[in-house]
Amino acid sequence: MSDVFPVKGMDAVVFAVGNARQAAHFYSTAFGMRRVAYRGPETGCRDEAAHVLESGSVRFVVRGPVRAGTDLGRHVAEHGDGVVDLAIEVPDVAAAYEYAVSQGARGLEAPHTVEDEHGKVVMAAIATYGETRHTLVDRSNYSGPYLPGYQPAEPLVEPPAKRFFQAIDHCVGNVERMDEWVDFYHRVMGFTDMAEFIGDDIATEYSALMSKVVADGTRKVKFPLNEPAEGKRKSQIEEFLEFYGGPGVQHIALATNDILAAVDAMQAAGVEFLDTPDSYYEDPELRARIGKVRVPVEELQKRRILVDRDEDGYLLQIFTKPVQDRPTVFFELIERHGSMGFGKGNFKALFEAIEREQARRGNL
Ligand SMILES: [Fe+2]
Protein backbone atom coordinates (compact mmCIF):
# COMPACT_ATOMS: atom_id res chain seq x y z
CA MET A 1 0.00 0.00 0.00
CA SER A 2 1.38 3.42 -0.86
CA ASP A 3 1.86 5.84 2.01
CA VAL A 4 -0.92 8.45 1.86
CA PHE A 5 0.99 10.85 4.11
CA PRO A 6 4.76 10.29 3.86
CA VAL A 7 6.83 11.92 6.62
CA LYS A 8 10.57 12.40 7.07
CA GLY A 9 10.44 12.81 10.86
CA MET A 10 9.80 15.38 13.56
CA ASP A 11 10.92 18.85 12.48
CA ALA A 12 10.62 20.77 15.75
CA VAL A 13 8.79 20.98 19.05
CA VAL A 14 7.67 24.59 19.49
CA PHE A 15 6.95 25.87 23.00
CA ALA A 16 5.07 29.01 23.98
CA VAL A 17 6.65 30.30 27.20
CA GLY A 18 6.46 33.34 29.45
CA ASN A 19 10.15 34.14 29.13
CA ALA A 20 11.94 32.68 26.11
CA ARG A 21 15.36 33.93 27.18
CA GLN A 22 15.20 32.05 30.48
CA ALA A 23 13.65 28.95 28.88
CA ALA A 24 16.47 28.89 26.31
CA HIS A 25 18.94 29.14 29.17
CA PHE A 26 17.26 26.21 30.97
CA TYR A 27 17.35 23.97 27.91
CA SER A 28 20.98 24.96 27.34
CA THR A 29 22.25 24.35 30.85
CA ALA A 30 19.94 21.59 32.09
CA PHE A 31 19.30 19.70 28.83
CA GLY A 32 22.71 20.33 27.25
CA MET A 33 21.18 21.82 24.09
CA ARG A 34 22.96 24.23 21.77
CA ARG A 35 21.27 27.47 20.80
CA VAL A 36 21.64 27.90 17.05
CA ALA A 37 19.20 30.60 15.97
CA TYR A 38 17.22 33.57 17.26
CA ARG A 39 14.50 35.93 16.15
CA GLY A 40 13.22 38.94 18.09
CA PRO A 41 13.03 42.71 18.19
CA GLU A 42 16.73 42.93 17.25
CA THR A 43 16.01 41.05 14.01
CA GLY A 44 12.84 42.95 13.16
CA CYS A 45 10.29 40.72 14.90
CA ARG A 46 8.33 43.19 17.02
CA ASP A 47 6.00 40.84 18.93
CA GLU A 48 8.08 37.99 20.25
CA ALA A 49 11.50 36.55 20.95
CA ALA A 50 12.24 32.99 19.83
CA HIS A 51 15.31 30.86 20.44
CA VAL A 52 16.08 27.65 18.53
CA LEU A 53 17.96 24.89 20.37
CA GLU A 54 19.35 21.61 19.10
CA SER A 55 20.69 18.33 20.41
CA GLY A 56 21.38 15.86 17.60
CA SER A 57 18.22 15.82 15.49
CA VAL A 58 16.13 17.27 18.33
CA ARG A 59 15.02 20.83 17.67
CA PHE A 60 13.19 22.92 20.27
CA VAL A 61 11.92 26.42 19.58
CA VAL A 62 10.96 28.52 22.63
CA ARG A 63 8.82 31.54 21.83
CA GLY A 64 7.90 34.26 24.31
CA PRO A 65 5.93 37.49 23.86
CA VAL A 66 7.85 40.76 24.21
CA ARG A 67 4.76 42.95 24.64
CA ALA A 68 1.13 42.75 25.71
CA GLY A 69 -1.76 42.00 23.42
CA THR A 70 -0.31 39.14 21.36
CA ASP A 71 -1.98 35.80 20.67
CA LEU A 72 1.18 34.11 21.95
CA GLY A 73 0.81 36.01 25.24
CA ARG A 74 -2.84 35.01 25.50
CA HIS A 75 -1.81 31.37 24.95
CA VAL A 76 0.73 31.54 27.76
CA ALA A 77 -1.78 33.25 30.07
CA GLU A 78 -4.36 30.53 29.40
CA HIS A 79 -2.20 27.41 29.30
CA GLY A 80 1.06 28.35 30.99
CA ASP A 81 4.27 27.29 29.28
CA GLY A 82 3.46 24.49 26.86
CA VAL A 83 3.80 23.00 23.42
CA VAL A 84 2.01 24.88 20.64
CA ASP A 85 3.35 22.98 17.65
CA LEU A 86 4.57 19.46 16.89
CA ALA A 87 6.09 20.31 13.51
CA ILE A 88 6.58 17.44 11.08
CA GLU A 89 9.02 17.34 8.18
CA VAL A 90 7.37 16.05 5.03
CA PRO A 91 8.67 15.62 1.45
CA ASP A 92 5.66 17.36 -0.15
CA VAL A 93 3.85 19.97 1.93
CA ALA A 94 1.09 20.74 -0.59
CA ALA A 95 0.21 17.04 -1.03
CA ALA A 96 0.28 16.40 2.73
CA TYR A 97 -1.87 19.45 3.49
CA GLU A 98 -4.40 18.67 0.78
CA TYR A 99 -4.70 15.07 1.90
CA ALA A 100 -5.13 16.07 5.56
CA VAL A 101 -7.76 18.69 4.81
CA SER A 102 -9.62 16.35 2.43
CA GLN A 103 -9.81 13.90 5.35
CA GLY A 104 -11.34 16.48 7.67
CA ALA A 105 -8.36 18.22 9.26
CA ARG A 106 -8.85 21.90 10.00
CA GLY A 107 -6.41 23.92 7.91
CA LEU A 108 -4.67 26.75 9.78
CA GLU A 109 -2.19 27.89 7.13
CA ALA A 110 -2.39 26.98 3.45
CA PRO A 111 0.87 25.87 1.81
CA HIS A 112 3.20 28.80 1.19
CA THR A 113 6.89 29.37 0.52
CA VAL A 114 9.17 31.51 2.67
CA GLU A 115 12.67 32.35 1.54
CA ASP A 116 15.87 34.21 2.33
CA GLU A 117 19.50 34.06 1.22
CA HIS A 118 19.75 30.44 2.48
CA GLY A 119 16.99 29.14 0.22
CA LYS A 120 13.32 28.24 0.40
CA VAL A 121 11.09 26.49 2.91
CA VAL A 122 7.56 25.34 2.12
CA MET A 123 5.17 25.32 5.08
CA ALA A 124 1.53 24.73 5.94
CA ALA A 125 -0.28 24.00 9.22
CA ILE A 126 -3.23 21.95 10.43
CA ALA A 127 -4.96 21.90 13.81
CA THR A 128 -4.84 18.93 16.17
CA TYR A 129 -6.06 18.47 19.77
CA GLY A 130 -6.69 21.53 21.94
CA GLU A 131 -4.80 24.55 20.64
CA THR A 132 -1.95 22.40 19.36
CA ARG A 133 -0.98 22.43 15.70
CA HIS A 134 1.10 20.43 13.26
CA THR A 135 3.15 22.63 11.00
CA LEU A 136 4.19 20.67 7.90
CA VAL A 137 7.66 21.65 6.71
CA ASP A 138 9.76 20.92 3.63
CA ARG A 139 13.25 22.30 4.25
CA SER A 140 15.00 20.23 1.57
CA ASN A 141 15.93 23.42 -0.32
CA TYR A 142 17.09 25.36 2.73
CA SER A 143 20.52 25.65 4.36
CA GLY A 144 19.85 28.26 7.06
CA PRO A 145 19.88 27.50 10.80
CA TYR A 146 16.07 27.16 11.11
CA LEU A 147 13.63 29.23 9.05
CA PRO A 148 13.76 32.48 7.11
CA GLY A 149 13.45 35.32 9.62
CA TYR A 150 15.77 33.61 12.12
CA GLN A 151 19.41 34.65 12.44
CA PRO A 152 22.22 32.28 13.40
CA ALA A 153 22.99 32.70 17.11
CA GLU A 154 25.85 31.74 19.39
CA PRO A 155 25.20 29.13 22.08
CA LEU A 156 24.01 30.69 25.35
CA VAL A 157 26.46 28.51 27.25
CA GLU A 158 29.08 26.16 25.85
CA PRO A 159 27.24 22.85 25.24
CA PRO A 160 28.60 19.70 26.91
CA ALA A 161 31.15 17.61 25.00
CA LYS A 162 28.70 14.71 24.90
CA ARG A 163 25.02 15.24 24.02
CA PHE A 164 22.50 14.09 26.61
CA PHE A 165 20.07 12.92 23.89
CA GLN A 166 20.04 12.66 20.09
CA ALA A 167 16.50 12.32 18.75
CA ILE A 168 12.82 12.71 19.54
CA ASP A 169 11.38 9.30 20.30
CA HIS A 170 7.69 10.14 20.77
CA CYS A 171 5.34 13.01 21.69
CA VAL A 172 2.38 12.30 23.94
CA GLY A 173 -0.97 14.10 23.92
CA ASN A 174 -3.49 14.24 26.75
CA VAL A 175 -7.00 14.49 25.36
CA GLU A 176 -10.57 14.17 26.59
CA ARG A 177 -11.63 11.55 24.02
CA MET A 178 -8.74 9.32 22.95
CA ASP A 179 -10.56 7.36 20.23
CA GLU A 180 -11.58 10.56 18.47
CA TRP A 181 -7.89 11.54 18.11
CA VAL A 182 -6.68 8.02 17.31
CA ASP A 183 -9.23 8.12 14.49
CA PHE A 184 -8.01 11.60 13.49
CA TYR A 185 -4.42 10.36 12.98
CA HIS A 186 -5.65 7.25 11.16
CA ARG A 187 -7.75 9.33 8.79
CA VAL A 188 -5.76 12.53 8.37
CA MET A 189 -2.18 11.17 8.34
CA GLY A 190 -2.73 7.50 7.52
CA PHE A 191 -1.05 6.57 10.82
CA THR A 192 -1.53 3.06 12.18
CA ASP A 193 -1.64 1.59 15.67
CA MET A 194 1.67 0.47 17.06
CA ALA A 195 2.29 -3.04 18.34
CA GLU A 196 2.17 -1.89 21.93
CA PHE A 197 -1.44 -0.81 21.82
CA ILE A 198 -2.84 -0.32 25.24
CA GLY A 199 -6.58 -0.31 24.95
CA ASP A 200 -7.36 -1.30 28.51
CA ASP A 201 -7.50 0.95 31.51
CA ILE A 202 -4.20 1.28 33.27
CA ALA A 203 -5.25 1.53 36.86
CA THR A 204 -3.51 2.10 40.14
CA GLU A 205 -5.24 2.19 43.48
CA TYR A 206 -6.39 5.75 42.85
CA SER A 207 -6.47 6.73 39.23
CA ALA A 208 -6.64 5.32 35.76
CA LEU A 209 -6.02 6.25 32.17
CA MET A 210 -6.33 4.77 28.74
CA SER A 211 -3.58 5.07 26.16
CA LYS A 212 -3.13 4.19 22.51
CA VAL A 213 -0.16 4.79 20.24
CA VAL A 214 -0.36 5.84 16.58
CA ALA A 215 2.62 6.19 14.27
CA ASP A 216 3.53 6.73 10.63
CA GLY A 217 4.42 3.69 8.53
CA THR A 218 8.15 4.08 9.14
CA ARG A 219 7.68 4.59 12.92
CA LYS A 220 9.68 7.84 12.82
CA VAL A 221 6.77 9.87 14.19
CA LYS A 222 5.05 8.29 17.17
CA PHE A 223 2.13 9.88 19.01
CA PRO A 224 0.72 8.14 22.09
CA LEU A 225 -2.64 9.58 23.16
CA ASN A 226 -3.97 9.43 26.73
CA GLU A 227 -7.48 9.80 28.07
CA PRO A 228 -8.52 9.90 31.73
CA ALA A 229 -10.43 6.87 32.98
CA GLU A 230 -12.71 6.50 35.97
CA GLY A 231 -10.76 6.00 39.21
CA LYS A 232 -11.13 6.52 42.93
CA ARG A 233 -9.38 9.89 42.76
CA LYS A 234 -8.49 12.49 40.17
CA SER A 235 -6.46 10.95 37.36
CA GLN A 236 -3.13 12.50 36.36
CA ILE A 237 -4.69 13.17 32.94
CA GLU A 238 -7.57 15.09 34.55
CA GLU A 239 -5.04 17.09 36.55
CA PHE A 240 -3.26 17.97 33.30
CA LEU A 241 -6.48 18.92 31.50
CA GLU A 242 -7.52 21.12 34.41
CA PHE A 243 -4.20 22.93 34.80
CA TYR A 244 -3.39 23.20 31.10
CA GLY A 245 -6.92 24.34 30.35
CA GLY A 246 -7.73 21.57 27.87
CA PRO A 247 -5.98 18.98 25.72
CA GLY A 248 -2.27 19.40 25.03
CA VAL A 249 1.15 17.80 24.86
CA GLN A 250 1.89 15.91 28.09
CA HIS A 251 5.45 14.75 27.49
CA ILE A 252 8.21 14.59 24.93
CA ALA A 253 10.38 11.48 25.00
CA LEU A 254 14.02 12.05 24.07
CA ALA A 255 16.10 9.14 22.78
CA THR A 256 19.51 8.85 24.42
CA ASN A 257 22.33 6.38 23.92
CA ASP A 258 23.60 6.81 27.49
CA ILE A 259 20.75 7.33 29.91
CA LEU A 260 23.02 6.98 32.95
CA ALA A 261 25.32 9.81 31.88
CA ALA A 262 22.34 11.93 30.80
CA VAL A 263 20.57 11.51 34.14
CA ASP A 264 23.75 12.28 36.07
CA ALA A 265 24.41 15.45 34.07
CA MET A 266 20.82 16.67 34.10
CA GLN A 267 20.41 15.97 37.80
CA ALA A 268 23.64 17.86 38.53
CA ALA A 269 22.14 20.77 36.57
CA GLY A 270 19.00 20.74 38.71
CA VAL A 271 16.52 18.69 36.67
CA GLU A 272 14.20 16.78 39.00
CA PHE A 273 13.22 13.23 38.05
CA LEU A 274 10.36 11.14 39.39
CA ASP A 275 11.35 8.91 42.25
CA THR A 276 10.89 5.17 42.11
CA PRO A 277 10.80 3.22 45.38
CA ASP A 278 13.57 0.70 46.19
CA SER A 279 10.90 -2.01 46.21
CA TYR A 280 10.69 -1.68 42.40
CA TYR A 281 14.32 -2.80 42.06
CA GLU A 282 14.24 -5.35 44.84
CA ASP A 283 11.21 -7.16 43.39
CA PRO A 284 12.45 -10.62 42.30
CA GLU A 285 9.73 -10.68 39.65
CA LEU A 286 11.17 -7.53 38.05
CA ARG A 287 14.67 -8.98 38.06
CA ALA A 288 13.40 -12.17 36.43
CA ARG A 289 11.32 -10.23 33.88
CA ILE A 290 14.06 -7.85 32.73
CA GLY A 291 16.83 -10.44 32.49
CA LYS A 292 20.27 -9.10 31.61
CA VAL A 293 20.62 -5.41 30.81
CA ARG A 294 23.78 -3.47 29.98
CA VAL A 295 24.44 -2.26 33.53
CA PRO A 296 23.88 -3.76 36.98
CA VAL A 297 20.39 -3.11 38.36
CA GLU A 298 22.07 -1.24 41.24
CA GLU A 299 23.24 1.43 38.77
CA LEU A 300 19.67 1.88 37.58
CA GLN A 301 18.36 1.90 41.15
CA LYS A 302 20.83 4.62 42.16
CA ARG A 303 19.33 6.88 39.46
CA ARG A 304 15.72 5.65 39.63
CA ILE A 305 15.83 4.51 35.99
CA LEU A 306 13.03 2.13 34.98
CA VAL A 307 13.49 -0.90 32.77
CA ASP A 308 11.08 -2.89 30.62
CA ARG A 309 11.49 -5.85 28.30
CA ASP A 310 9.40 -7.36 25.52
CA GLU A 311 9.94 -9.95 22.79
CA ASP A 312 12.13 -7.55 20.77
CA GLY A 313 14.51 -6.39 23.49
CA TYR A 314 14.52 -3.98 26.39
CA LEU A 315 14.39 -0.27 27.14
CA LEU A 316 15.57 2.00 29.94
CA GLN A 317 13.49 5.07 30.76
CA ILE A 318 13.02 7.84 33.31
CA PHE A 319 10.64 10.79 33.60
CA THR A 320 11.27 14.32 34.80
CA LYS A 321 8.86 16.17 37.02
CA PRO A 322 6.91 18.94 35.23
CA VAL A 323 9.40 21.56 34.02
CA GLN A 324 7.21 24.59 34.75
CA ASP A 325 5.11 25.67 37.72
CA ARG A 326 1.91 24.18 36.36
CA PRO A 327 1.73 20.37 36.65
CA THR A 328 1.67 19.95 32.87
CA VAL A 329 4.54 19.28 30.42
CA PHE A 330 7.38 16.94 31.37
CA PHE A 331 10.09 14.95 29.59
CA GLU A 332 11.16 11.34 29.30
CA LEU A 333 14.61 9.98 28.55
CA ILE A 334 14.54 6.64 26.78
CA GLU A 335 17.38 4.30 25.80
CA ARG A 336 16.17 1.52 23.53
CA HIS A 337 17.83 -1.85 23.04
CA GLY A 338 15.54 -3.48 20.51
CA SER A 339 12.25 -2.85 22.28
CA MET A 340 9.84 -0.65 20.34
CA GLY A 341 7.48 -0.42 23.31
CA PHE A 342 6.73 2.46 25.65
CA GLY A 343 7.40 0.81 29.00
CA LYS A 344 4.02 -0.80 29.54
CA GLY A 345 5.50 -2.94 32.32
CA ASN A 346 6.43 0.26 34.18
CA PHE A 347 3.13 2.08 33.93
CA LYS A 348 1.93 1.06 37.36
CA ALA A 349 5.18 2.02 39.12
CA LEU A 350 5.36 5.21 37.10
CA PHE A 351 1.78 6.24 37.82
CA GLU A 352 2.20 5.57 41.51
CA ALA A 353 5.21 7.90 41.46
CA ILE A 354 3.15 10.55 39.63
CA GLU A 355 0.34 10.16 42.15
CA ARG A 356 2.74 10.79 45.03
CA GLU A 357 3.60 14.10 43.32
CA GLN A 358 -0.09 14.85 42.67
CA ALA A 359 -0.82 14.27 46.36
CA ARG A 360 1.98 16.69 47.31
CA ARG A 361 0.32 19.31 45.08
CA GLY A 362 -3.06 18.65 46.72
CA ASN A 363 -4.51 17.40 43.44
CA LEU A 364 -5.20 13.74 44.15
FE1 LIG B 1 6.55 8.20 26.92
Boltz pocket constraint, residues with backbone or C-beta under 6 A from the ligand:
constraints:
  - pocket:
      binder: B
      contacts: [[A, 170], [A, 172], [A, 251], [A, 253], [A, 332], [A, 342]]
      max_distance: 6.0
